[in-house]
Amino acid sequence: MTLQLVIANKAYSSWSFRPWILMRHFGIPFTEVVIPLRQEKTRETILRYAPSGKCPSLQDGDIVVWDSLAIIEYLAESFPDLPIRPRDKAARAHARALSAEMHSGYQALRASLPMNMRREPVPIQLSAEVLEDVARIESAFAQARRGFGAGGDFLFGDFSAADAMFAPVLSRFHSYAVPMAPLTHAYMVAMGALPAFKEWQAGADAEAWHIEAYDAV
């Protein structure tokens, strides 16, 4: 049975972006269901697919997996021949820790710089808390690249689940013209050059839905 990935708007849904870009990049076949956010029946519709009432969720026959990180872990387990996680044990441990940090952290950045793939890249005033998040993210990128990234352009060399977890952050850096170190900029360019990233961007550009609260930032 083909996997089914239920996502929200491509323009705004950072959580949906993560498993989607991973599956596209690794050629994992799936059907896509898009549920636009902040519509009258959004939550009611999402609850048909996930008990959390949130996107994304993955359907694999009778198995339902919700939450981006849980979906990525399920895919890594389901497709062990794909390098979804780094093969080296130390790199894999580091990648897992970074993915978990992304999953639970950077609240100031999330709140102040909502993902908006259609936003014209214009800078805004960044609070001290957001700047602290940016500094930590750039430090994490640099550490991963120094320790494990020599074989390619991504955090652990080749594209992996850790890159999927940080793809929405890089889109935010671009959308809000956040000042960044050369290493971060090079990483952002590499991410943006991925066919899967370009496909998601094209889908976001084509969407008719607009959420004023996100577009106004």
C-alpha positions as CSV (number, residue, x, y, z in Angstrom):
1,M,0.0,0.0,0.0
2,T,1.2,3.5,-0.9
3,L,2.0,5.8,2.0
4,Q,-0.2,8.8,2.5
5,L,1.2,12.0,3.9
6,V,-1.3,14.6,5.2
7,I,0.1,18.1,5.3
8,A,-1.0,21.7,5.8
9,N,-0.3,24.7,3.6
10,K,3.1,24.5,1.9
11,A,3.5,28.3,2.3
12,Y,3.3,28.2,6.1
13,S,3.5,24.7,7.5
14,S,7.1,24.1,8.7
15,W,6.1,20.8,10.4
16,S,4.7,19.4,7.2
17,F,7.7,20.5,5.2
18,R,10.1,18.3,7.1
19,P,8.8,14.8,6.3
20,W,7.7,15.9,2.8
21,I,11.2,17.1,1.7
22,L,12.7,13.9,3.2
23,M,10.3,11.6,1.4
24,R,10.7,13.5,-1.9
25,H,14.5,13.6,-1.7
26,F,14.8,9.9,-1.0
27,G,12.2,8.9,-3.6
28,I,9.8,7.3,-1.1
29,P,6.5,7.1,-3.0
30,F,3.5,8.6,-1.3
31,T,0.2,10.3,-2.0
32,E,-0.4,13.8,-0.6
33,V,-3.4,15.3,1.1
34,V,-3.3,19.0,1.8
35,I,-5.5,20.5,4.5
36,P,-5.4,24.4,4.5
37,L,-5.0,25.9,8.0
38,R,-7.4,28.3,9.7
39,Q,-10.5,27.3,7.7
40,E,-13.9,26.7,9.2
41,K,-13.4,22.9,9.3
42,T,-9.7,22.6,9.4
43,R,-9.4,20.8,12.8
44,E,-12.5,18.6,12.0
45,T,-10.8,17.5,8.8
46,I,-7.4,16.9,10.3
47,L,-9.0,14.8,13.0
48,R,-10.1,12.3,10.4
49,Y,-6.4,11.5,9.9
50,A,-4.6,12.2,13.2
51,P,-5.8,12.1,16.8
52,S,-3.7,15.2,17.6
53,G,-5.7,17.3,15.3
54,K,-2.5,18.6,13.7
55,C,-0.5,18.2,10.5
56,P,1.5,16.3,9.4
57,S,0.5,12.7,9.7
58,L,1.5,9.6,7.8
59,Q,-0.8,6.7,7.0
60,D,0.8,3.3,6.2
61,G,-2.2,1.0,5.9
62,D,-3.7,0.8,9.4
63,I,-0.7,2.5,11.0
64,V,-1.0,6.2,11.7
65,V,2.0,8.2,12.7
66,W,1.8,11.9,13.6
67,D,4.4,14.6,14.4
68,S,7.2,15.4,12.1
69,L,10.0,13.8,14.1
70,A,8.0,10.6,14.7
71,I,7.3,10.3,11.0
72,I,10.9,10.7,10.1
73,E,11.9,8.0,12.7
74,Y,9.3,5.7,11.3
75,L,10.6,6.2,7.8
76,A,14.2,5.6,8.8
77,E,13.0,2.3,10.4
78,S,10.8,1.4,7.4
79,F,13.5,2.1,4.8
80,P,16.8,1.0,6.4
81,D,18.6,0.8,3.1
82,L,18.2,4.6,2.6
83,P,20.7,6.9,4.4
84,I,18.0,8.8,6.2
85,R,20.2,8.8,9.2
86,P,24.1,9.0,8.9
87,R,25.7,5.5,8.8
88,D,28.4,6.4,11.3
89,K,27.3,5.9,14.9
90,A,28.8,9.1,16.3
91,A,27.3,11.2,13.4
92,R,24.0,9.5,13.9
93,A,23.9,10.2,17.6
94,H,24.8,13.9,16.9
95,A,22.2,14.1,14.1
96,R,19.5,12.7,16.5
97,A,20.4,15.2,19.2
98,L,20.3,18.1,16.7
99,S,16.9,16.9,15.3
100,A,15.5,16.7,18.8
101,E,16.8,20.2,19.7
102,M,15.2,21.6,16.6
103,H,11.9,19.8,17.4
104,S,11.6,21.3,20.9
105,G,13.6,24.5,20.8
106,Y,14.0,27.9,19.3
107,Q,10.7,29.2,20.5
108,A,11.5,32.9,20.1
109,L,12.5,32.4,16.5
110,R,9.4,30.3,15.7
111,A,7.1,33.0,17.2
112,S,8.7,36.0,15.7
113,L,9.6,34.6,12.2
114,P,6.7,32.3,11.1
115,M,7.4,30.3,8.1
116,N,6.2,32.0,4.9
117,M,7.6,30.6,1.7
118,R,6.1,33.4,-0.3
119,R,7.4,36.3,1.7
120,E,9.6,38.9,-0.1
121,P,13.0,38.7,1.7
122,V,12.9,41.9,3.8
123,P,14.6,42.1,7.2
124,I,12.7,42.9,10.4
125,Q,13.9,44.0,13.8
126,L,15.1,40.9,15.7
127,S,14.8,40.7,19.4
128,A,17.7,39.6,21.6
129,E,15.9,36.3,22.2
130,V,15.6,35.6,18.4
131,L,19.3,36.6,17.9
132,E,20.2,34.1,20.6
133,D,18.3,31.4,18.7
134,V,20.0,32.3,15.5
135,A,23.4,32.2,17.1
136,R,22.8,28.8,18.6
137,I,21.5,27.4,15.3
138,E,24.6,28.8,13.4
139,S,26.9,27.3,16.1
140,A,25.1,23.9,15.8
141,F,25.5,24.0,12.0
142,A,29.2,24.9,12.3
143,Q,29.8,22.1,14.8
144,A,28.1,19.5,12.6
145,R,29.9,20.6,9.5
146,R,33.3,20.6,11.2
147,G,32.8,17.2,12.8
148,F,30.9,15.3,10.2
149,G,30.2,17.3,7.0
150,A,33.4,16.9,5.0
151,G,31.8,14.6,2.5
152,G,29.2,17.0,1.1
153,D,27.3,20.2,1.4
154,F,24.9,19.3,4.2
155,L,25.2,19.0,8.0
156,F,26.5,15.5,7.9
157,G,27.9,15.5,4.4
158,D,25.0,14.0,2.4
159,F,21.4,15.2,2.9
160,S,19.8,13.4,5.9
161,A,16.9,13.7,8.4
162,A,18.8,16.4,10.3
163,D,18.7,18.6,7.2
164,A,15.0,17.9,6.7
165,M,14.4,19.1,10.3
166,F,16.2,22.3,9.7
167,A,14.9,23.1,6.2
168,P,12.1,25.3,7.5
169,V,14.6,27.3,9.6
170,L,16.7,28.0,6.5
171,S,13.6,29.1,4.7
172,R,12.9,31.5,7.6
173,F,16.5,32.9,7.4
174,H,15.9,33.6,3.7
175,S,12.4,35.0,4.0
176,Y,13.4,37.5,6.7
177,A,16.8,38.2,5.3
178,V,18.5,37.2,8.6
179,P,22.2,38.1,8.6
180,M,24.2,34.9,8.7
181,A,27.7,33.6,8.6
182,P,29.2,32.4,5.2
183,L,28.9,28.7,6.3
184,T,25.2,29.1,7.0
185,H,24.6,30.9,3.7
186,A,26.4,28.2,1.8
187,Y,24.3,25.6,3.5
188,M,21.2,27.5,2.7
189,V,22.2,27.7,-0.9
190,A,22.8,24.0,-1.0
191,M,19.4,23.3,0.6
192,G,17.6,25.6,-1.8
193,A,19.2,23.9,-4.8
194,L,17.6,20.5,-3.9
195,P,14.9,19.5,-6.4
196,A,12.7,18.5,-3.5
197,F,13.1,22.0,-2.0
198,K,12.3,23.7,-5.3
199,E,9.2,21.5,-5.7
200,W,7.9,22.5,-2.3
201,Q,8.6,26.1,-3.1
202,A,6.7,25.9,-6.4
203,G,3.8,24.3,-4.5
204,A,3.8,27.1,-2.0
205,D,3.8,29.7,-4.7
206,A,0.9,28.1,-6.4
207,E,-1.4,28.0,-3.4
208,A,-4.4,30.2,-3.3
209,W,-4.8,30.3,0.5
210,H,-3.5,33.2,2.4
211,I,-3.3,33.6,6.2
212,E,-3.2,37.3,7.1
213,A,-1.5,36.8,10.5
214,Y,1.5,35.2,8.8
215,D,1.5,37.5,5.7
216,A,1.5,40.6,7.9
217,V,4.8,39.8,9.6
